[in-house]
Amino acid sequence: MRGLLVKDVKLVYGQKRFWVIVLAIALLFMAQGDVMLAAGYMVMMAGMLGITTFSYDEYNNGMAFLFTMPFSRRVYVLEKYLFTVGGVALLTAVCAAVGVLFARSGLLEMETAELLASLLGIGAVGVVFAALVFPFLFRYGAERGRLVGVAFGVACALLLHFLVRLQSPGEFYEKTAWLQALDGRGILLLLASVTASVLLLSVFFSILIMEKKEF
């Protein structure tokens, strides 16, 4: 797995132009005073890391050659998840460090606890997004899988939106009263549980798909 991680790190490192553009856009958001939007943008881009490296692996029928190497398909799948989650965690930590400096210097009007909680939420969204897309990538390939995965995520969001709209405000408040009663620690625990559950299910289905796939 270490060799696969090194390969993906070097692939990402070679995309200097892409990361310069990402950084420039983030700085533009920060210049407009929206530090959280800049942080969220960078963390979401980190969630795309595994998707990007998968495209390189698949280029010019590279998968058939890649699996002649001494590692299993299970290891390949786990490495993609580890690389993506690690990238999201690293960017979240960097954004948190920068955000704390901004908050303490007065450039960001936000409490440190609120800032860290917001960044953890953004990081969780980035991980869940990647977890939703990955099984479709392994099943349909980079191009079609990305489109199908995004469409699936949008469909889930729209379904949730319509289910909420079908209920009256009173009914919705009653059903979510337990959530509103949670304190900060409870919300973080719930967020971690949901993220971990989605991630584990995604890993399970991705391994099943890859072990049956032919190249």
N, C-alpha and C positions, 0 to 999 in steps of 0.2 A: 504493500500500500504506500510505503514511503516514496517509492519510485513514481507512482501515479501522482502523488501530491506534488512532488518536485516538478513533474511534467506540466501540471496545471498551473503551478505558480509561475513557471517560466513563460507559459502561454499568456497569462494575464500581464506579466511584466513586459512582454513584448508589445502590448497594446497601449503604448505610451500616449499616442494621439487621442485615443478614446478617453483615457483617464484625465488628460489635460482638458478636454471638452467638458467632462463631468465636473471637474474642479472649477472651471470657469463659470459654469451655470450655477453651481453652489455659491460661489463668491458673488455672483450677480444677485441671487436671492438675499444673501447676507447684506449686501450694499443697500438693498431696499428695506432692510430692517426685519426680514423674516428669517431668523436664524433657524427656527424649528423646521421650516419648509426646506431649507438647505440641508439640514441634517437628515430629514426624512428622505429627500431625494438621493443622497449618497448611500444611505442604508439600503434603499430599495434597489439601487444599482448593484450593490454588493450581492443582493439576492439573485441577480441575473448571472453571477459569475459561473456557476455550474452549467447553466444553459449555454453560455458562450463557449466554454471548453468542450461541451458535448458536440457542438457544431464542428469544431476543429477535429475532434476524434472521428467524426463521421465523414469528413471531407475525402473525396477521391477513394471511396470504399475502404477507409482506414480501419474500420471496425474489424474486418476480417483479418487484417494483419495484426491489430492490437491484441486480439485474443489468442494469438500464437505465443504470446509471452507467458511466463510462469506465474499467473495469478488467475483466480476464479472469477466468474461473472458476479458472484456475490460480493467479492472484495471490490470490484469495479464500481458497483452500485453504492456500496457503503462509502467509498472514497469520494464520490460525487456529493453525497449528502454532507460528509464531514468537511469537505472543502467549502461548500456553500455556507453551511452553518458557521464555520470558523470565520469566513469572510464577513458575514453579517455581524458576528460578535466583535470582530476586530474594528470594523468601521463604527459600530455602535459605541465601543469604548473610546475611540478617538473623538467622536462627536461629543460624547459625554465630557471628556476632559476639556475640550475646547469650550463647550457650553458652560461648564463650571467656571472657567476663567472669565468668560464674558459676563456671567451673572455676578461674580465677585467684583468685577471692575465697573459694574453699573451699565454695561452696554446691553445687557439682556434683563428685562424686567420680569423675572421669573424666579421662584424659589428653587433651591437646588433639588429638593425632594420631588417637586412637581416636574422639573426638567428631566431628572433621571427616570421617573415613572413614564413620562411621555416617550422618551427614547427607547425604553424597554418595550413599550407598546408598539412602536414603529418597527423595532427589530423583530418582534413576534410576527407582525404582519408580513415582513419580508421573508421570514422562514416559512410561514404558512403558504405564501404565494408560490415559493419554490417547491414546497411539498405537493401542492396541487398540480403543478405543471410537470414535474419529473416523471410520474408514471406514463403520461401521454408522450413525453419525449422518448422514453425507452420503447414504447409500443409503436409509435408512428414515425419516429425520426425527428430530427431537429426542426425542420421547417414546418411540417404539418403538426407535429406535436406541440410546438409553441402556440400555434393558432388555436388548436383544439383545447389546450390547457387554459389559455386566456379566456376563450369563449365559455368554458366550463365555470371558471371563477366568476365571470360576469353574470352567467345564468344563476349561480348560487346567490350572488348579491341581490339580483333582481327578485328572485323567489322570496328571499328573506324580507325585502322591502315590501312586496305585495302582501305577504302574510301579516306584516305589522299594520299595513294600511287597512286590511280587512277587519281589524278589531277597532272598537271604540277606544278613545283615550282612557276611559275608566278601566276597561278590561285589560288594556296593555299595562296600565299602572299596577293593577292587582297582580298580574302574572310576573312582573319584573320587580315587585317590591322587595323580594329577597336579594336581588342584585343591588338595588339602591341602598339596602341596609348594610352591605359589606363595607368594611374599612379598607384603607390602602393595602394592608397586608393581605386581606382576603381577595381583593381584586387581582393583585399580582399572582397569588397562588392559583386562582381560577384561570388567569391568562396563561400561566406556565403549564397547567394541566391540559388545557385545550390545545395549546401549541404542541406539547409533547405527544398527545394522542393523535393529532393529525399527522405529525411527523412519523410516528411509528407505523401507522396504517399505510402511509405513503411508501415507506421503506419496504414493508411487507409485500405490497402489490408490485413495486418496482423489481424486487428480486424474483418474484414469480414470473413476471413478464420476461425478464432478461434470461432466465434459465431455460425458457421455452423458445426463445427467439432464435432464428437461423439467419446467418449472414452469407 
